[in-house]
């Protein structure tokens, strides 16, 4: 089984919050395609990283996840590109892990 985690930024590059409709659309797409999903939205997670150009950067994110029996990597690569376009991001993180469910 696979666990797919989608890290979605809460704000654009100028610090403006994204409309809730963007997040609702992603939730609905995941529900429709996979039949279920989990959203970690109550307390935004803070991502921190260092960049050579800007020094330390941070982002408030929410995490959506789905569990899958099979991983369709080409679909996920295409979906990632679509999310990057919608959220106006150079790169977004979608993390895939193999998991055992008890």
Secondary structure as GFF3:
##gff-version 3
##sequence-region A 1 102
A	DSSP	beta_strand	2	9	.	.	.	ID=ss1
A	DSSP	alpha_helix	20	34	.	.	.	ID=ss2
A	DSSP	beta_strand	38	51	.	.	.	ID=ss3
A	DSSP	beta_strand	55	68	.	.	.	ID=ss4
A	DSSP	alpha_helix	73	86	.	.	.	ID=ss5
A	DSSP	beta_strand	93	98	.	.	.	ID=ss6
###
